[in-house]
Amino acid sequence: MTYSPYSALMTELFPTHVRYTSLSLCYQVAPILAGSWAPLISLALLNKFQSSIPIAIYLVFASLVSIICISLVKETKGKELTFDKAE
């Protein structure tokens, strides 16, 4: 359910002349910046509160950030996605 719309979304976010580099950069950097911190934050929350509820709240917060970011993405339907040097 995640990767199906993700592929279509990511190809529409970047113009064709930088798409491959942009997608590769996002694909390589995002797990390092976001994914590597999640287990550390979860472990710190568990050690501090001795409960999984703060971890659940952290996951809800992360999901809300994702939902807000997706809602701010502009629609590209009907727009030219290729690069034109005249622009």
Backbone as a printed PyTorch tensor [residue, N CA C, xyz], in Angstrom:
tensor([[[  0.8140,  -1.1990,   0.0000],
         [  0.0000,   0.0000,   0.0000],
         [  0.8550,   1.2600,   0.0000]],

        [[  2.0630,   1.1590,   0.4800],
         [  2.9190,   2.3410,   0.5530],
         [  3.6330,   2.6090,  -0.7610]],

        [[  4.2550,   1.5870,  -1.3160],
         [  5.1290,   1.8050,  -2.4620],
         [  4.3960,   2.0520,  -3.7690]],

        [[  3.1850,   1.6140,  -3.8790],
         [  2.4310,   1.8420,  -5.1100],
         [  2.1810,   3.3290,  -5.3460]],

        [[  1.5720,   4.0660,  -4.4260],
         [  1.4000,   5.5040,  -4.6520],
         [  2.7080,   6.2820,  -4.5080]],

        [[  3.6300,   5.7510,  -3.7360],
         [  4.9110,   6.4260,  -3.5220],
         [  5.6590,   6.6020,  -4.8430]],

        [[  5.6700,   5.5730,  -5.6650],
         [  6.3750,   5.6460,  -6.9490],
         [  5.7820,   6.7220,  -7.8440]],

        [[  4.4770,   6.7510,  -7.9350],
         [  3.8220,   7.7550,  -8.7770],
         [  4.0480,   9.1600,  -8.2230]],

        [[  3.9620,   9.3210,  -6.9290],
         [  4.1590,  10.6270,  -6.3090],
         [  5.5710,  11.1390,  -6.5350]],

        [[  6.5520,  10.3060,  -6.2930],
         [  7.9380,  10.7480,  -6.4010],
         [  8.3160,  11.1240,  -7.8280]],

        [[  7.7920,  10.4160,  -8.8150],
         [  8.1260,  10.7810, -10.1880],
         [  7.5060,  12.1130, -10.5780]],

        [[  6.4080,  12.4800,  -9.9620],
         [  5.7710,  13.7630, -10.2740],
         [  6.3730,  14.9400,  -9.5070]],

        [[  7.1180,  14.6780,  -8.4750],
         [  7.6800,  15.7630,  -7.6730],
         [  8.8620,  16.4570,  -8.3350]],

        [[  9.5600,  15.7430,  -9.2000],
         [ 10.7840,  16.2870,  -9.7790],
         [ 10.6930,  16.3280, -11.2940]],

        [[ 11.2470,  17.3840, -11.9160],
         [ 11.2740,  17.4270, -13.3790],
         [ 12.2040,  16.3340, -13.9260]],

        [[ 12.0120,  15.9740, -15.1640],
         [ 12.7180,  14.8210, -15.7220],
         [ 14.2440,  14.9750, -15.7200]],

        [[ 14.7710,  16.1760, -15.8530],
         [ 16.2240,  16.3280, -15.9530],
         [ 16.9440,  16.0840, -14.6240]],

        [[ 16.2530,  16.1140, -13.5040],
         [ 16.8720,  15.8420, -12.2050],
         [ 16.1810,  14.7090, -11.4590]],

        [[ 15.2430,  14.0540, -12.0900],
         [ 14.4150,  13.0660, -11.3990],
         [ 15.2300,  11.9030, -10.8350]],

        [[ 16.0830,  11.3140, -11.6250],
         [ 16.8270,  10.1430, -11.1650],
         [ 17.7280,  10.4980,  -9.9890]],

        [[ 18.4500,  11.6060, -10.0930],
         [ 19.3300,  12.0410,  -9.0100],
         [ 18.5360,  12.4060,  -7.7680]],

        [[ 17.4490,  13.1160,  -7.9430],
         [ 16.6220,  13.5260,  -6.8040],
         [ 16.0230,  12.3320,  -6.0800]],

        [[ 15.4800,  11.3950,  -6.8480],
         [ 14.8900,  10.2110,  -6.2290],
         [ 15.9450,   9.3710,  -5.5270]],

        [[ 17.0970,   9.2470,  -6.1420],
         [ 18.1690,   8.4770,  -5.5250],
         [ 18.6310,   9.1290,  -4.2290]],

        [[ 18.7680,  10.4390,  -4.2560],
         [ 19.1860,  11.1560,  -3.0570],
         [ 18.1640,  10.9940,  -1.9320]],

        [[ 16.8890,  11.1570,  -2.2740],
         [ 15.8250,  10.9750,  -1.2760],
         [ 15.8180,   9.5510,  -0.7370]],

        [[ 15.9860,   8.5930,  -1.6260],
         [ 15.9380,   7.1870,  -1.2470],
         [ 17.1060,   6.8140,  -0.3330]],

        [[ 18.2630,   7.4420,  -0.5360],
         [ 19.4430,   7.1160,   0.2550],
         [ 19.5330,   7.9090,   1.5620]],

        [[ 19.1200,   9.1650,   1.5420],
         [ 19.2980,  10.0350,   2.7070],
         [ 18.1560,   9.9170,   3.7140]],

        [[ 16.9420,   9.7580,   3.2350],
         [ 15.7840,   9.7100,   4.1440],
         [ 15.8890,   8.6100,   5.2010]],

        [[ 16.2600,   7.3880,   4.8440],
         [ 16.3800,   6.3700,   5.8990],
         [ 17.4570,   6.7010,   6.9310]],

        [[ 18.5110,   7.3670,   6.4910],
         [ 19.5760,   7.7290,   7.4310],
         [ 19.0900,   8.8070,   8.3910]],

        [[ 18.4530,   9.8380,   7.8440],
         [ 18.0170,  10.9510,   8.6930],
         [ 16.7980,  10.6120,   9.5420]],

        [[ 15.8430,   9.9330,   8.9710],
         [ 14.6030,   9.6580,   9.7040],
         [ 14.5870,   8.2560,  10.3040]],

        [[ 14.9100,   7.2800,   9.5020],
         [ 14.8040,   5.8910,   9.9510],
         [ 15.7820,   5.5030,  11.0320]],

        [[ 16.9650,   6.0850,  11.0150],
         [ 17.9570,   5.6970,  12.0230],
         [ 17.6420,   6.2800,  13.3960]],

        [[ 16.9010,   7.3730,  13.4280],
         [ 16.5800,   7.9950,  14.7120],
         [ 15.3780,   7.3650,  15.4020]],

        [[ 14.4760,   6.7650,  14.6470],
         [ 13.2450,   6.2070,  15.2310],
         [ 13.5200,   5.1580,  16.3170]],

        [[ 14.3820,   4.1820,  16.0910],
         [ 14.6390,   3.2200,  17.1710],
         [ 15.2900,   3.8550,  18.3910]],

        [[ 16.1640,   4.8260,  18.1700],
         [ 16.8280,   5.4860,  19.3000],
         [ 15.8360,   6.3080,  20.1230]],

        [[ 14.9510,   7.0150,  19.4280],
         [ 13.9230,   7.8020,  20.1230],
         [ 12.9750,   6.8730,  20.8770]],

        [[ 12.5880,   5.7880,  20.2340],
         [ 11.6820,   4.8250,  20.8860],
         [ 12.3240,   4.2200,  22.1230]],

        [[ 13.5790,   3.8620,  22.0260],
         [ 14.2760,   3.2920,  23.1760],
         [ 14.4040,   4.3160,  24.2980]],

        [[ 14.7000,   5.5600,  23.9610],
         [ 14.8000,   6.6130,  24.9840],
         [ 13.4520,   6.8340,  25.6730]],

        [[ 12.3710,   6.8310,  24.8770],
         [ 11.0340,   6.9920,  25.4690],
         [ 10.6900,   5.8190,  26.3790]],

        [[ 11.0300,   4.6290,  25.9610],
         [ 10.7470,   3.4450,  26.7800],
         [ 11.5400,   3.4760,  28.0800]],

        [[ 12.7990,   3.8620,  28.0020],
         [ 13.6260,   3.9330,  29.2180],
         [ 13.1400,   5.0200,  30.1720]],

        [[ 12.6860,   6.1390,  29.6270],
         [ 12.2580,   7.2490,  30.4840],
         [ 10.9000,   6.9890,  31.1300]],

        [[  9.9380,   6.4660,  30.3430],
         [  8.5650,   6.3360,  30.8420],
         [  8.1770,   4.9110,  31.2290]],

        [[  8.9860,   3.9300,  30.8810],
         [  8.6950,   2.5180,  31.1870],
         [  7.3230,   2.0860,  30.6820]],

        [[  6.9420,   2.6210,  29.5160],
         [  5.6490,   2.3130,  28.9210],
         [  5.7590,   2.4640,  27.4130]],

        [[  4.9180,   1.7390,  26.6970],
         [  4.9250,   1.8460,  25.2340],
         [  3.9830,   2.9540,  24.7310]],

        [[  3.2040,   3.5470,  25.6140],
         [  2.2690,   4.6040,  25.2060],
         [  2.9980,   5.8150,  24.6130]],

        [[  4.0920,   6.3110,  25.2070],
         [  4.8080,   7.4240,  24.5640],
         [  5.3510,   7.0610,  23.1710]],

        [[  5.7180,   5.8130,  22.9670],
         [  6.1760,   5.3710,  21.6500],
         [  5.0220,   5.4320,  20.6600]],

        [[  3.8470,   5.0160,  21.0830],
         [  2.6650,   5.0840,  20.2230],
         [  2.3350,   6.5400,  19.8790]],

        [[  2.4580,   7.4230,  20.8490],
         [  2.2110,   8.8490,  20.6000],
         [  3.2430,   9.3950,  19.6110]],

        [[  4.4880,   8.9810,  19.7560],
         [  5.5470,   9.3770,  18.8240],
         [  5.2140,   8.9090,  17.4030]],

        [[  4.7310,   7.6870,  17.2520],
         [  4.3590,   7.1700,  15.9330],
         [  3.1680,   7.9230,  15.3410]],

        [[  2.2020,   8.2660,  16.1860],
         [  1.0580,   9.0640,  15.7220],
         [  1.5410,  10.4380,  15.2540]],

        [[  2.4460,  11.0510,  16.0100],
         [  2.9950,  12.3450,  15.6260],
         [  3.7390,  12.2540,  14.2860]],

        [[  4.5420,  11.2110,  14.1150],
         [  5.2670,  11.0220,  12.8570],
         [  4.2940,  10.8170,  11.6960]],

        [[  3.2130,  10.1040,  11.9450],
         [  2.2000,   9.8920,  10.9100],
         [  1.5060,  11.2000,  10.5540]],

        [[  1.2290,  12.0200,  11.5540],
         [  0.6030,  13.3190,  11.2900],
         [  1.5130,  14.2220,  10.4640]],

        [[  2.8050,  14.1930,  10.7460],
         [  3.7580,  14.9680,   9.9460],
         [  3.7150,  14.4990,   8.4960]],

        [[  3.6700,  13.1900,   8.2770],
         [  3.5920,  12.6390,   6.9210],
         [  2.3060,  13.0550,   6.2190]],

        [[  1.1980,  13.0010,   6.9210],
         [ -0.0910,  13.3770,   6.3360],
         [ -0.0910,  14.8590,   5.9560]],

        [[  0.4470,  15.6890,   6.8220],
         [  0.5140,  17.1280,   6.5240],
         [  1.4040,  17.3810,   5.3070]],

        [[  2.5420,  16.7250,   5.2470],
         [  3.4510,  16.9090,   4.1060],
         [  2.8000,  16.4620,   2.8050]],

        [[  2.1210,  15.3350,   2.8140],
         [  1.4550,  14.8440,   1.6010],
         [  0.3500,  15.8010,   1.1790]],

        [[ -0.3460,  16.3730,   2.1400],
         [ -1.4340,  17.2890,   1.7900],
         [ -0.9080,  18.5940,   1.1780]],

        [[  0.3480,  18.9200,   1.4010],
         [  0.9380,  20.1420,   0.8490],
         [  1.5540,  19.9440,  -0.5400]],

        [[  1.6240,  18.7010,  -1.0020],
         [  2.1820,  18.4280,  -2.3360],
         [  1.2040,  18.9280,  -3.3860]],

        [[  1.7300,  19.6500,  -4.3670],
         [  0.8840,  20.2170,  -5.4110],
         [  0.5530,  19.1750,  -6.4720]],

        [[ -0.6570,  19.2520,  -6.9790],
         [ -1.1140,  18.3590,  -8.0470],
         [ -0.4070,  18.7100,  -9.3500]],

        [[  0.0270,  17.6910, -10.0830],
         [  0.7180,  17.9300, -11.3550],
         [ -0.0880,  17.4220, -12.5450]],

        [[ -1.3200,  17.0620, -12.3210],
         [ -2.1480,  16.5480, -13.4140],
         [ -2.2830,  17.6130, -14.5050]],

        [[ -1.9710,  17.2130, -15.7320],
         [ -2.1050,  18.1110, -16.8620],
         [ -0.9290,  19.0600, -17.0530]],

        [[  0.0740,  18.9990, -16.1860],
         [  1.2360,  19.8710, -16.3050],
         [  2.3780,  19.1130, -16.9750]],

        [[  3.1880,  19.8440, -17.7040],
         [  4.3450,  19.2600, -18.3720],
         [  5.4380,  19.0060, -17.3320]],

        [[  5.9670,  17.7890, -17.2990],
         [  6.9800,  17.4370, -16.3200],
         [  8.3850,  17.4340, -16.9040]],

        [[  8.5310,  17.7350, -18.1610],
         [  9.8500,  17.7610, -18.7800],
         [ 10.5070,  19.1080, -18.5730]],

        [[ 11.7970,  19.1360, -18.7450],
         [ 12.5840,  20.3480, -18.5610],
         [ 12.6750,  21.1030, -19.8800]],

        [[ 12.3970,  22.3760, -19.8300],
         [ 12.4910,  23.2240, -21.0110],
         [ 13.4480,  24.3600, -20.6810]],

        [[ 14.5690,  24.4650, -21.4130],
         [ 15.5750,  25.4980, -21.1330],
         [ 15.0700,  26.9060, -21.3820]],

        [[ 13.9780,  27.0410, -22.1340],
         [ 13.4330,  28.3670, -22.4340],
         [ 12.7500,  28.9890, -21.2280]],

        [[ 12.4020,  28.1770, -20.2430],
         [ 11.6770,  28.6920, -19.0810],
         [ 12.5610,  29.4620, -18.1480]]])
